[in-house]
Amino acid sequence: MSEDELKTEAADTATPEEAGQDPLDALRNELEEARQQVLYAQAETQNVRRRLEKDAQDARAYAATGFARDVLSVADNLSRALDVIPPAMREDEASKALVIGLEATQRELMAVFERNGITRIAAIGLPLDPNQHQAMVEIPSNEAEPGTIIQEMQAGYMIKDRLLRPALVGVAKKPD
């Protein structure tokens, strides 16, 4: 051990009287330091607890995000299928039950989405919001203000307060 290390060790082990300090003051200082360390540890523990509670709450709220994105393609395909059914087929007695069943399935799927906090994003007639809409095309229009959504190519959805999928839209622009 070097001479400096011996001096440091001796200073650390010196009694308060040898250091010229009142023993009661030394104990008070140690108590205050310990009190500060306890307060710091309590605050840190409380912060960790709050962070874990928020993480757990987010995990519960958004656990279905991946599954919901996958099911959106099913909802899109069901909507497309219903959109292309010709009016004659809707009136035909032989296929009417099939159409009614598909519509009921779509309503039930939308109800399941709603129960799980998945909502459709409004688009048509609203100004473009880059946080919810993705502009795919600009369409010349005299009827709508520039920047207004006039066509929806694919519906967008939110899960609780987070974007699940943006709406793919066409936006009005001034004609050339």
N, C-alpha and C positions, 0 to 999 in steps of 0.2 A: 504494500500500500504506500502511495506517495505521501509526502508531507502535507500537501494541500488536502488530500482526502482525509487524512487524520484530523486536520484542523476542522474540516467541515463536519465530520462525525462528532467531534468533541463539541462543536457549537450546537449540533442538533440534540445532543444528550445533556446539554448544560441545564441545570435547574434554573427556575425563574429568578431565584435569589442571585445566582452567579451571573445571570444576564442583566441584572440591575432592574428587574421588573417585579412588581408586587404579585405574589402567587394568586391572589384573588382576581386581579385584573387578567392574568394569564388564563385562568379558568373561565372568566367571563368571555374573553375573546374566543376561546375554544368552543364554548357553548353557543355563541353567536354564529360562528362558522358552521357548527353542526346544524343549527337551526336553519341557516340559509341552504345548506345542502339538502336537508329534509324537504324544505319548501320547493326547491328546484326539482327534486325527485318526484314529489307529489304532482307538480305542474306537468312534468314530462309524462308521467303515468296517465294523467287525465287527458293530455293531448293524444297519446297513443290510443287510449280507449275511444275517444271521439272519432279518431281516424278509422279505427277498426269498425265502429258502429256504422259510419258512413259507407265504408267499403262493403259491409254486409248488406246494408240497405240498397245500395246500387246493384249489388250482385242479385238480390231478390227481384228488384224492379226490372233489370235489363237482362236477366238470364236467358230469356227466350229470343233474344235479338237474332242470333244466327238461324234459329228455326223459323222465326217470323219471316226473315228475308227469303228463305227457301219456299215458304208457303205462299209468298206473294206471287211467285211465278204461276202457281196453281190458280190463284184468284184471277190473274191476268188472262190465262188461257180459258178459264170458265167464262169470263166477260166477253172475250173475243168470240167464243162459240155461241153465246147468246146473241151477240150483235149480228152475226151472219145468218141467223135463222130467218128464212124468208117468211113474209106474212102468210103466204098460202099454207105453209107447214104449221104455223101457229093456229090456224083455223081448222086444219085437217084433224078429224076425230082420232085417227090412228096415231098421230104424232103429238097431239095436244098434251097428253099425259107426260110424255118425255120432256116437253118444253116446260111444263109446270114443275116437274121434278128438278130440272136444272135451275130454274129460278128460285125454287125453295132452297136448294143447296147453296146457291150464291147468297141468299139472305142469311142462312145459318152461318156461313163462313164469315160474313161481315159482322154478325152478332158475336161470334167467337173473337174476332179481332177487337171489337169494342170492349168486351169483357176483360181482355188482356191489355188494354191501354193502347191499342194500335188504331190510329185514326187516319183517315184519308185527308190529304192536304188539298185545300181549296185552290183552284187555279183559274179557271175561265172567268174573264172579266176583271181580274185583279192585276195590279202592277207586278212586274217581275220582281221576285224576292230571291236573290242568289243564295240565301240560306235554306230555301225550300224548293226552288225551281231551277231547272237546268234548261236554258234556252237552246233549242236544237236548230231553229230556223227563224229567220225574220220574214214576215209576210206583209207585203204592201197592203195598206188598208186606209180607206177614207173614213170609215165608220168608227174606228177605235183610235184612241190616243196612242202615240208611239210609246212603246214600253209596256203596253197592256197585253196580257195573255189572251189570245183569241183561239188557240187550238191546244188540246192536250193529247199528246201521243201515248203517254204512259202515266198512270196515276202515281202520285207520290204518297208516302206514308210516314207518320211519326210514331214512335213508341214512347209513350209518356211525353217527356219534353225533349227527346232527342230525335234527330232525323234518322229514319230507317232507310228511306230511299227518296231521292228528289223526284219531283214530277218533271217529266220530259215534255217541254212545251214549245209552242210556236208563238212568237211575239210580234205585235203589230209594229210596222214602221211606216213612215210617210212614203207615199208612192213617188216614184222618180219623176 
